[in-house]
Amino acid sequence: MGLSLTHFRRVTSSQSYIPEVDGLRFIAISSVFVYHLAGDILRHSAPNYSQSLAGSTLFQVTQNLNIGVQLFFVLSGFILMVPFAAYYLAGARPVSLPRFYLRRVTRLEPPYIAALLVCFCLKLAGSRGALSDLLPHLGASVFYLHNLLYNRPSDINFACWSLEIEIQFYLLAPLLAFLLLRWKDGRVRYPLFVFLCLSTGVLAWMAHDAPRVGLSLIAQLPYFLAGMFLADVYIGRRRLAQGAAADALFALGAALCVVMVRRPFCMSVVGPLVIATAYWGALRGVWIRKALAIPVISVVGGMCYSIYLLHNFIIAGAGFMTEHVAAAAPFAIRLFVQTLLVAPIVLLLCSGFYLLIERPCMQPDWPRRFISAVRTMLLPLPATPGAETE
């Protein structure tokens, strides 16, 4: 029996699937992919090629897409805080902290460690480092300590720098929810969220030159707080009618992000709230919700974790095979051609990783079923009735 899009759809522990959230994930992972693909094109170009890009508007746009990681941070703050907001603000059942943390471990760790091992083996196979040199970096990356210990992103998988920051937020999320969402009066909570987003944004901008700060939750906290604020508004105002005004709000927020991304102070201070505003428009709009919920878009967005973990290595590997195609063409043509050549490879390999490793881990009870299967394999088979031993 063949695979259909339903076989790729994200599995949620709450049984409530919101396709437009995966549509937002699609926007974020697409931004990251195009940003890194443009950088790979530049790496496989002649030494003087970069000079021709000074006047390329398209190239500048691709460099603005490094905002993709921050788009993920706001989404993480929103997704993790929705159950807490529902409890504190709407009387839903309390969040079990052991279950909360266990879910993070069982859902995220197997794909993360598997991807690290794949990248580690590829580096060894490609003579990109000696075993004795790479092993300490692998250990630091496995325990989410590479940013802190080495003052730079993981030498095993560069993309893991943001996941180390995500883990720091996961650890603090319940405490932040308790401190910020327990205030019943929205006239207190809303100004408090805005103040915290703006003030932590200023602090992040002031300390952005310090690598250890820039690679920690301190520098990215405004984005997670903006996601928490979005969860607060989403739960508290969920009865608001959808409308075209929200579509316009999304478009305005997206345009402001494009303008501000090259202005570090504006992006650090106001950017998180602008992203959250755009997301609110996407969640409450009419046309943008329909677009984000298109099955192909939402399914690819649902695979974003697998794509994020592996896309950089795949782009780099594919780039060596495709770098000579249209090598002398203008950047716009090269980007178009490389997207046609590389994107299918990334989707094919990452979807395989997703189906084999990540998606099974989305089932909340997979550890119990796995242990049961192992026990069944290890236990001796029962004797056949009537059989006699000579």
Residue pairs with C-beta under 8 A, 6 or more apart in sequence:
5 295
5 296
5 299
7 355
8 299
8 302
8 303
8 351
8 354
8 355
8 359
9 17
9 298
9 299
9 302
10 17
10 22
10 302
10 303
10 359
10 362
11 359
11 362
11 363
12 362
13 103
13 362
13 364
14 83
19 292
19 293
19 295
19 298
20 282
20 283
20 288
20 289
20 292
20 293
20 298
21 75
21 79
21 283
21 301
22 292
22 297
22 298
22 299
22 301
22 302
22 304
23 282
23 289
23 291
23 292
23 293
23 294
23 297
23 298
23 301
24 71
24 75
24 279
24 282
24 292
24 301
25 72
25 75
25 301
25 302
25 304
26 292
26 297
26 298
26 300
26 301
26 304
27 71
27 292
27 301
28 68
28 69
28 71
28 72
28 75
28 301
28 304
29 68
29 300
29 301
29 304
29 307
29 308
29 311
30 68
31 65
31 66
31 67
31 68
31 71
32 65
32 66
32 68
32 69
32 308
32 311
33 307
33 311
33 315
33 343
33 346
34 62
34 65
34 335
34 339
35 62
35 63
35 65
35 66
35 68
36 311
36 312
36 315
37 62
37 315
37 335
37 338
37 339
37 342
38 59
38 62
38 63
38 65
38 335
40 315
40 316
40 319
40 338
41 319
41 331
41 334
41 335
41 338
42 49
42 50
42 53
43 319
44 319
44 320
44 323
44 327
45 327
52 331
53 59
53 331
56 330
56 331
56 332
58 331
58 332
58 335
59 331
60 262
61 258
62 335
64 258
64 261
64 262
66 261
67 257
67 261
67 267
67 271
69 162
70 220
70 223
70 267
70 271
70 272
70 275
71 275
72 162
72 304
72 308
73 162
73 165
73 166
73 169
73 220
73 223
73 224
73 227
74 223
74 224
74 226
74 227
74 230
74 272
74 275
74 276
74 279
75 227
75 279
76 166
76 169
76 224
76 227
77 169
77 223
77 224
77 225
77 226
77 227
77 228
77 230
77 231
78 227
78 228
78 230
78 231
78 234
78 276
78 279
79 227
79 231
80 169
80 170
80 173
80 227
80 231
81 173
81 177
81 181
81 227
81 228
81 231
81 232
82 231
82 234
82 235
83 92
83 95
84 95
84 173
84 174
84 177
84 181
84 231
85 177
85 181
85 228
85 231
85 232
85 234
85 235
85 236
86 92
86 235
87 93
87 94
87 95
88 177
88 181
88 182
89 181
89 184
89 232
89 235
89 236
90 235
90 236
95 174
97 174
100 174
101 170
103 364
104 170
106 361
106 364
106 366
106 367
107 361
107 362
108 305
108 361
110 357
110 358
110 361
111 305
111 306
111 309
111 353
111 357
111 358
111 361
112 160
112 163
112 309
113 142
114 353
114 357
115 157
115 306
115 309
115 310
115 353
116 138
116 141
116 142
116 154
116 156
116 157
116 160
118 310
118 313
119 156
119 157
119 310
119 313
120 134
120 138
120 156
122 128
122 313
122 317
123 129
123 134
123 156
124 131
124 134
129 155
134 155
134 156
137 146
137 150
137 154
137 155
137 156
138 156
140 146
140 149
140 150
140 154
141 154
141 155
141 156
141 157
141 160
144 160
144 163
144 164
144 167
144 168
145 164
146 152
146 153
146 154
146 155
146 156
146 160
146 161
146 164
147 153
147 154
147 161
147 164
147 165
147 212
147 215
147 216
148 164
148 212
148 215
148 216
151 211
151 212
151 215
152 211
152 215
153 159
153 160
153 161
153 215
154 160
154 161
154 164
157 309
157 312
157 313
158 312
159 308
159 309
159 311
159 312
161 215
164 215
165 215
165 216
165 217
165 220
168 216
168 217
169 217
169 221
169 224
172 217
176 225
176 228
177 228
180 189
180 192
180 193
180 196
180 228
180 232
181 189
181 228
181 232
183 189
183 192
186 232
186 236
189 232
190 229
190 232
190 233
193 225
193 226
193 228
193 229
193 232
194 229
194 273
196 225
197 222
197 225
197 226
197 229
197 272
197 273
198 222
198 269
198 270
198 273
200 221
200 222
200 225
201 222
201 268
201 269
201 270
201 271
201 272
202 268
202 269
203 218
204 213
204 218
204 219
204 220
204 221
204 222
204 268
205 264
205 265
205 268
205 269
207 213
207 214
207 218
207 219
208 214
208 219
208 264
208 268
213 219
217 224
222 268
222 269
222 271
222 272
223 271
223 272
223 275
225 272
226 272
226 273
226 275
226 276
227 276
229 273
229 276
230 276
230 279
230 280
233 280
234 280
234 283
240 284
242 284
242 285
242 286
242 289
243 284
243 285
243 286
244 285
244 286
244 287
246 280
246 281
246 282
246 283
246 284
246 285
246 286
246 288
247 281
247 285
247 286
247 287
247 288
248 281
249 277
249 278
249 280
249 281
249 285
250 278
250 279
250 281
250 282
250 285
250 288
251 281
251 288
252 277
252 278
252 281
253 274
253 275
253 277
253 278
253 279
253 281
254 278
256 274
256 278
257 271
257 274
257 275
257 278
260 266
260 267
260 270
260 271
260 274
261 267
261 271
281 288
282 288
282 289
282 292
283 289
291 297
292 298
292 301
300 307
300 347
303 350
303 351
303 354
303 358
305 354
305 358
306 350
306 351
306 353
306 354
306 357
306 358
307 346
307 347
307 350
307 354
309 353
310 346
310 349
310 350
310 353
311 346
311 350
314 342
314 345
314 346
314 349
314 350
315 342
315 346
318 341
318 342
318 345
318 346
319 338
319 342
322 337
322 338
322 341
322 342
325 337
325 338
325 341
326 333
326 334
326 337
327 334
329 337
360 366
363 369
